[in-house]
Amino acid sequence: MIASPIRYKRHRFPAELIAHAVWLYLRFPLSLRLVEEMLLERGEVVSYETVRRWAARFGPAIAWNLRRRAPKPGDVWHLDEVRIVIRGAVHWLWRAVDQHGVVLDEILQRRRNTRAARTLLVRLLKRQGWTPRRIVTDNLPSYGAAKRDVARGIEHRSHKGLNNRAENAHVPLRKRERQMQGFRSPVDCSASRPSSRPSAISPSLPPTNAKLSRPTFIGFRPLFIGATPPACPQLPEISAIRLRSRCPG
């Protein structure tokens, strides 16, 4: 499927530079100031506020292109929840990944009960449009109760040791939490709301350990620029060293 081109008109900086800055911020657990420093090492003087505005403007379009091009997820879904504290209030981030580690969906809720598990499962089935072959969870009884209400015919395996795939999906979130010294709002950690934050775009990105073919994995990178994926691996080249003002855009 052909992705919609991303237009970088009316920006003084070249499209390759903008795409590279957005890619660094959304792909890796980097702060805005770290991205600013990395661009400065390449001779580009761009303020962290400019990077934030670029991510806010082009992040949703990038996520849309990635979701359209993403291959069909696996038929084994791993469901898990992780405890998150936001300004002293306890929340639970419910997440679903397939057997390859690709994040299918996640939703932030205040409860850890059957109703919350049913909300995740209903939303997941509705968005994917098909039922998996198997669902793997931990020993939380809420998953079994929710599955009996929503999808009785799906095989369900419940064991703590079988759900390591979902547990590993929480590692990038914990890294960003430590880097930010705690989350200050739900949009900092949840992809359930429209946001340009990395957590809202990361579910559309293929994980580095995904069992994808190399041409498929390489095909995701040029979508940040909106170009056709190249036949061979190549990164966007940043032009010669230029000194620019720190004004946005």
C-alpha positions as CSV (number, residue, x, y, z in Angstrom):
1,M,0.0,0.0,0.0
2,I,1.4,3.4,-1.0
3,A,1.8,5.8,1.9
4,S,0.6,9.4,1.7
5,P,3.5,11.8,1.2
6,I,4.3,14.1,4.1
7,R,4.7,17.7,3.0
8,Y,7.3,19.9,4.6
9,K,6.5,23.1,2.8
10,R,7.1,26.5,4.3
11,H,9.9,25.2,6.5
12,R,13.4,26.7,6.2
13,F,15.0,23.5,7.2
14,P,15.3,20.7,4.6
15,A,12.9,17.8,4.7
16,E,15.7,15.3,5.5
17,L,16.7,17.2,8.6
18,I,13.2,17.6,9.9
19,A,12.5,13.9,9.3
20,H,15.7,12.9,10.9
21,A,15.0,15.0,14.1
22,V,11.5,13.6,14.4
23,W,12.7,10.1,13.8
24,L,15.3,10.4,16.6
25,Y,12.8,11.8,19.1
26,L,10.0,9.3,18.4
27,R,12.2,6.2,17.8
28,F,14.6,6.4,20.8
29,P,14.1,7.3,24.4
30,L,15.6,10.8,23.9
31,S,14.6,14.1,25.4
32,L,14.1,17.1,23.3
33,R,17.3,18.7,24.5
34,L,19.3,15.5,23.7
35,V,17.9,15.6,20.1
36,E,19.0,19.3,20.0
37,E,22.5,18.3,21.1
38,M,22.7,15.5,18.5
39,L,21.7,17.8,15.7
40,L,24.3,20.4,16.9
41,E,27.0,17.7,16.6
42,R,26.1,17.6,12.9
43,G,26.3,21.3,12.5
44,E,22.6,22.1,12.7
45,V,21.5,24.7,15.3
46,V,17.9,23.8,16.1
47,S,16.2,24.5,19.3
48,Y,14.4,21.8,21.3
49,E,11.2,23.8,21.0
50,T,11.5,23.5,17.2
51,V,11.9,19.7,17.5
52,R,8.8,19.6,19.7
53,R,6.8,21.5,17.2
54,W,8.0,19.2,14.4
55,A,6.9,16.1,16.3
56,A,3.5,17.7,17.1
57,R,2.9,18.5,13.5
58,F,4.3,15.5,11.6
59,G,4.0,12.8,14.3
60,P,0.3,11.9,13.5
61,A,1.0,11.7,9.8
62,I,4.0,9.5,10.3
63,A,2.0,7.2,12.5
64,W,-0.8,6.9,10.0
65,N,1.7,6.0,7.2
66,L,3.4,3.4,9.4
67,R,0.1,1.8,10.3
68,R,-1.0,1.6,6.7
69,R,2.2,-0.1,5.7
70,A,2.6,-2.3,8.7
71,P,2.2,-6.1,8.0
72,K,-0.6,-8.0,9.5
73,P,0.1,-8.8,13.1
74,G,0.6,-12.2,14.5
75,D,-2.3,-14.5,15.6
76,V,-1.1,-14.8,19.2
77,W,-1.8,-11.8,21.4
78,H,-0.1,-11.2,24.7
79,L,-2.1,-8.9,27.1
80,D,-0.6,-7.3,30.2
81,E,-1.0,-4.3,32.5
82,V,1.6,-2.2,34.2
83,R,1.3,0.2,37.2
84,I,2.0,3.9,36.5
85,V,1.9,6.7,39.0
86,I,0.9,10.1,37.5
87,R,1.1,13.0,40.0
88,G,0.6,10.7,42.9
89,A,-2.5,8.9,41.3
90,V,-2.2,5.2,40.4
91,H,-3.1,4.3,36.8
92,W,-2.8,1.1,34.9
93,L,-1.6,0.9,31.3
94,W,-3.1,-2.0,29.5
95,R,-1.2,-3.2,26.5
96,A,-1.5,-5.9,23.8
97,V,1.4,-7.2,21.7
98,D,1.6,-10.0,19.2
99,Q,4.2,-12.9,19.4
100,H,6.7,-10.8,17.5
101,G,6.6,-7.9,20.0
102,V,4.7,-5.5,17.8
103,V,2.4,-3.3,20.0
104,L,-1.2,-3.8,18.8
105,D,-2.9,-1.3,21.2
106,E,-2.7,0.2,24.6
107,I,-5.1,2.1,26.9
108,L,-4.6,3.9,30.2
109,Q,-7.2,3.2,32.9
110,R,-7.6,3.8,36.5
111,R,-8.9,0.4,37.4
112,R,-7.4,-3.1,37.4
113,N,-10.5,-5.2,37.2
114,T,-12.7,-7.2,34.8
115,R,-14.3,-4.1,33.3
116,A,-10.9,-2.6,32.4
117,A,-9.8,-5.9,30.9
118,R,-13.0,-6.1,28.9
119,T,-12.5,-2.6,27.6
120,L,-9.1,-3.5,26.3
121,L,-10.3,-6.7,24.7
122,V,-13.3,-5.1,23.0
123,R,-11.3,-2.2,21.7
124,L,-8.6,-4.6,20.4
125,L,-11.0,-6.8,18.5
126,K,-12.8,-3.9,17.0
127,R,-9.6,-2.2,15.8
128,Q,-8.0,-5.3,14.4
129,G,-11.1,-6.6,12.7
130,W,-10.4,-10.3,13.3
131,T,-9.9,-12.8,16.2
132,P,-6.5,-14.3,17.2
133,R,-5.7,-17.9,17.5
134,R,-4.6,-17.6,21.1
135,I,-4.5,-15.1,23.9
136,V,-1.7,-15.2,26.5
137,T,-2.0,-13.4,29.8
138,D,-0.6,-13.5,33.3
139,N,-2.5,-15.0,36.3
140,L,-4.9,-12.0,36.7
141,P,-8.4,-13.5,36.9
142,S,-9.9,-10.4,35.2
143,Y,-8.6,-11.6,31.8
144,G,-10.4,-14.9,32.0
145,A,-13.7,-13.2,33.0
146,A,-13.4,-10.7,30.2
147,K,-12.7,-13.3,27.6
148,R,-15.7,-15.4,28.6
149,D,-17.9,-12.3,28.1
150,V,-16.4,-11.1,24.8
151,A,-14.7,-14.0,23.0
152,R,-15.5,-17.5,24.2
153,G,-14.1,-19.4,21.3
154,I,-10.5,-18.1,21.6
155,E,-7.9,-20.2,23.3
156,H,-6.6,-18.6,26.5
157,R,-3.4,-19.5,28.2
158,S,-2.7,-17.9,31.6
159,H,0.7,-18.2,33.1
160,K,3.3,-15.7,34.3
161,G,6.2,-17.3,32.5
162,L,4.4,-17.3,29.1
163,N,3.8,-13.6,29.1
164,N,7.4,-12.4,28.8
165,R,6.7,-10.9,25.4
166,A,4.3,-8.4,26.9
167,E,6.5,-7.7,29.9
168,N,9.4,-6.7,27.5
169,A,7.1,-4.2,25.8
170,H,7.0,-2.2,29.0
171,V,10.8,-1.6,29.0
172,P,10.8,1.5,26.7
173,L,8.0,3.0,28.9
174,R,10.0,2.5,32.1
175,K,13.1,4.1,30.4
176,R,11.2,7.2,29.5
177,E,9.6,7.3,32.9
178,R,13.1,7.4,34.5
179,Q,14.3,9.9,32.1
180,M,11.4,12.2,32.7
181,Q,11.6,11.7,36.4
182,G,8.0,10.5,36.5
183,F,5.0,11.2,34.3
184,R,3.1,14.5,34.8
185,S,0.0,13.8,32.7
186,P,-1.7,10.8,31.0
187,V,-0.6,11.9,27.5
188,D,3.1,11.4,28.6
189,C,2.6,7.6,28.7
190,S,-0.6,6.7,27.0
191,A,-1.4,6.1,23.3
192,S,-5.1,6.0,24.0
193,R,-5.4,9.8,23.4
194,P,-4.4,11.8,20.3
195,S,-1.0,13.0,21.0
196,S,2.3,13.7,19.3
197,R,4.3,12.3,22.2
198,P,6.6,9.3,21.5
199,S,4.3,7.0,23.4
200,A,1.5,7.7,21.0
201,I,3.7,7.0,17.9
202,S,5.8,4.1,19.2
203,P,3.0,1.5,18.8
204,S,3.2,2.1,15.1
205,L,6.9,1.6,14.9
206,P,8.3,-1.9,14.4
207,P,10.4,-3.1,17.4
208,T,14.1,-3.6,16.9
209,N,13.8,-7.3,17.8
210,A,10.7,-8.0,15.6
211,K,10.9,-11.0,13.4
212,L,10.5,-9.0,10.2
213,S,12.3,-9.5,7.0
214,R,15.1,-7.0,6.4
215,P,13.4,-5.3,3.3
216,T,10.2,-4.9,5.3
217,F,12.0,-3.4,8.3
218,I,14.0,-1.0,6.1
219,G,10.8,0.0,4.4
220,F,9.6,1.7,7.5
221,R,12.4,4.3,7.7
222,P,11.7,6.4,4.6
223,L,8.1,6.9,5.6
224,F,9.3,9.6,8.0
225,I,10.2,11.6,4.8
226,G,7.2,10.5,2.8
227,A,9.3,9.0,0.0
228,T,9.1,5.6,-1.6
229,P,11.2,3.0,0.3
230,P,14.6,2.5,-1.4
231,A,15.8,-0.7,-2.9
232,C,18.8,-0.8,-0.6
233,P,19.4,0.4,2.9
234,Q,20.3,4.1,3.2
235,L,19.7,6.8,5.8
236,P,18.7,10.3,4.9
237,E,21.9,12.3,4.3
238,I,22.2,15.6,6.1
239,S,23.7,18.3,4.0
240,A,26.9,20.2,4.7
241,I,27.4,22.0,8.0
242,R,25.1,25.0,8.2
243,L,24.6,27.4,11.0
244,R,21.0,28.5,11.4
245,S,19.1,30.6,13.9
246,R,17.3,29.0,16.9
247,C,13.9,30.2,15.8
248,P,11.3,27.5,15.2
249,G,10.6,26.1,11.8
